[in-house]
Amino acid sequence: MTTDPGSIESAEFRTALGRFASGITIMSTLQDGIAHAMTANAFTSVSLEPPLVLVCVDRGVRMHDAVLDCGFWAVSVLAGRQQGIAERFAKSGRDLYSQFDGIGTQPGPKTGCPLIEGALSWLECRTWATYPGGDHTIVVGEVLSLGAGDPDDPAALMYYAGHYRALKG
């Protein structure tokens, strides 16, 4: 077992954290009227009062500058049947202008940021604070509006041990 922080290998780190099951979300924003999105599993609630959530965004992806420039963003919590959407937005280098082709979205009522149709729930946020986090930026957002999908939806999309899985409720 590795215990010296200076000797932790990337692969070991990924394996260890891969043992933590996480929900899958799509984070979206607008930059100069162009929709940007990414798959995110580093998403969590922060505070009830005020209502705050956070997501971690890789500093090396185009979404990083887009979300910081805009200051508003949305998160769609994916259902088990939406694995293909998660896979699409997890790929880097996809065409910016066609990335939403064939995916049902609607603009968020407060921000206009794309919300994924059929998601289990969604939130719209205004950036409240940002913090450096190594090769990522921790973006904390104040929730401006939210909603939930069908309460009888059968499964949530999860990521565990390097694979997508549907968790039935």
Disulfide bonds with the S-S distance in Angstrom:
none
